[in-house]
Amino acid sequence: MFLFGRKRPSVRLVRAWCSPFGEDGPAGELLALVDEVLASTSLQPLEGQINFGHTQPMSSLRRALAKMKPVALDALTIQDEAGDVLCSFGAESASVGDRVRAFEIFALLPPASEAMQDKLLRLLMRHGMHHGYARALGAALDPVTEMPRKRGFFDQTIEVAGGRADWLVPEMDVRAGAVRGLYPLNVFSAVGLARLAGSGLRLPPSAPTLGDQLWRPTIIEQSELLRANPTYRGFLHFGDD
């Protein structure tokens, strides 16, 4: 939410889809991963909500997470004192009923934090990552949705988000190789790379041939990707807009 007279600064974000917990993941495993993600952001969490419940301070939130088995989590949101979302976990709808579920994991980082983003993506790669990326985002876009903000009554925000059909490789279940697009820093699974190769997108020679690798196209490669793929420009997110 915007406050009167407050202009949101540019930020950097990491977003990943992972299956981080086993079928019988014990209590404590969830909190351990949440703490690792928060430690990578250097931002100060204040409060949050579990499974769309009431907002509670971090002290009681952590106690609740410490007792919770991962299979019981549907959604987790953690915010700072301004109400901005710093971190979130959301169970993928396509994995409902599957005990080894996929989660979308989001983390907000300070603007100049390339080392942090690399560290966080490498951390999440150890937790069953299917697809992930990092990017800088300008003040005109909402970090959670990555969509333009529309200003409403009393300076509230009205957000309009796209669906999985808007992805470069659309697939309801991200575990089946869905790819949202290309970004300044990318991670693909082996099945995601296979699906990407069949998408028609012309990739540079540096593109990975094996899954679970960090791929950072150079500035020259980003320009070439945009030039060689004019019909795919909506999926090539190399700027901060």
N, C-alpha and C positions, 0 to 999 in steps of 0.2 A: 504494500500500500504506500502511496505517496503521502507525505506530510506537507502542510502548507509551507511554501518557500523552500522545500527540500528537493534538490535535483539528484536523481540516482546517478552514481558514477558508473563508468564502464567496469565490467567484471570479467572474470574468466570462469569457465565451468567445465566440469567433467560429468559425463553421463555414460552409464554402462548398463548392460543387461547381463545378469549373471545368475547362475544357479549355485549359490554359495554354501548351501546347507544340505547335509545328507538327510535321508529319509527319517532317521531317528536322531536328529541333531539335539544335543542336550541343552538344558537351560544354561545360560552363560555364554553360549556360542554366539548368539545374536548380539548381545551387548559388546562382546569383544570386537566384532567387526564394526559396529557403530562407532566405538571408541577409536578404532584405527582410522576410519574415514574422517572423523572429526579432527583427529590429531594432524591429519594431512592438510587441513584447510587454514589453520592459524587464526581462524575467526572465533568469536566468543558466543557459544550457544547460551540461550537464556531459558527457553521453555519448548514444549512440544506436545504432540498428540499421538496416541497409539490407537490404531484401528478406528480413526475418525471420532475418538472419544473427546473428553474434556481436556483443555489445556492445563498442563501441570509443569512446575519448575523442573529443571534438569535433575535435581537431587532425587525427587520422587520418580521421575521418568526412568532414571537409571536403575533404581531399585526394582521397578516393575519389569524392565527389560531383563534384569539379572535373573528373574524368576520365570521368564517366558521362554518356552521352546520355540524355535524358529517356525515350526509348522503352524503355530497359532497366529503369526503375524500376517496381516493383510496390508497394512499401510502404517508408515511412520513418517512424521514431519517434525523437523527441529528448526526453530527460528531464533533470530537474534533479538535484541531489545527494540529494534525498529519494526519487527514483525516480518522481516525478510527471511525467506526459507534458505537455510544454510545447507541442509542435508535432508534427503528423503529416500525412503525405501517404499516401493509399491509392487505388490504381487501382480504378475502379468495375468490378465483375464484368461488367456488361452491355457494357463497352467492351473486353473482352479480345479481342485479335486486331485491334483497330482502332488504327492507328498514331497517330491524333489522339484520344487517350483522355481520358476524364473522370477527374478525381481529386477525392476528398473531402479537403479541407484543413481542419485543426483547429488552433486556437491558443488558448492559455490566457493570460488577462490578469489584472492585479491588480483588486481589487474596484472601486475608484473610477477607472475608466479609460474613460469614455465617449468622450473625444476619441481615444484610441487605437483603440477599436473602429471608430469612423467612418473613421479614417485607413486601417485595415487593410482594411475592406470596400471602400473606394474603390480601394485598391491592387489587390485581387483582381478588382474589376470591370473592370480593364484587362487581365485575363488570361482572358477568355472565360468569365465566370461564368454559370452556369445558374440557380443558386438559392443564397441565403445568408442568414444571420441572425446576430444577436448577442443575448446575454441574460446576466443575472446568475443565479448558481446557488448555492443554499444548501449547507451542509456535509453534508446528508443524501444528496445526490445525487453520483454519480460524474461528473466533468466529461467524460470520454471517451464514456461511454454515455448520459449524462443520465438514468440510471435509478436507482431507490433502491438503496442498498447493503444487503446482508444480511451480518450479522456471522457469521464462521465461527470455526473452531478457531484458537487463538493470534492472534485479532484480524486474521486475513486477511479479505479482502473476497471475497464471491461476487456477481458481477454478472449481472443478467438483462436482456438488451437486446431490444427489439422489432425487427421487420423492416420492409421497405418497405411491407408491407400495412397498417401502422399509420399511414401518412402520410395527410394530408388529401386530397392528390391522389396516389394510389398509381400508381407506374410504375417498372418495373424499371430502365429507362434514364432517368436524371435529365435527360438532354438532350431527352427527349420531353415535358417539362413537369411533372415530379414536384414537388410542394410538400409539405414536411414538416408545416408548420403556420404559425400566425402568432405573431410574437414582438415584443418591444419595438422591434426594428430589423430590417427585412426588405429583401431584394433579390429580385426575380423577373425572369425572362426574359420576352420577349414571348409565347412559347408557354406559359410557366408562368402568366402572367396570364390567357390565354385559357382554360386548363384550370381555373384558380381561379374564373373567372366562371361556369363551368358546373358548379361543385361544389355549388351551392345555398346557400353561405355568404353571408349578407347583410353587405355591406361598407359602410363609411362613405363619404361623398363625397370625402374626402381620399385614398382609395386610388388608387394610380397607374393610369394608363391606358396608359402606355408602359413598356416593359421597361427594365432596367438603371438603376433609380433607387433611392435610399435612401428607405424609407418608415418613418416613426416615428409610429405612432398615438398621439394624446394620451391622457392618463389618462382623460379623459371618453370618448374614442372606444373605449378598451379596455373600459371599463365597459359601454358601449352594445353592443359586439360580444358580450360575455358575456351581456348581457340578451337581445339579439335572436337569439342562436344557441344556445339551451340544449342542442341535440343535438350541438353541435360543441365543447363545452367541453373535451373531451380533446385538441383540436388548438389551443387558444388558450393560449399559454404566456407570460402576462404577469407572473407572479410568479417567485419564485426556487425554487419547489418543483415 
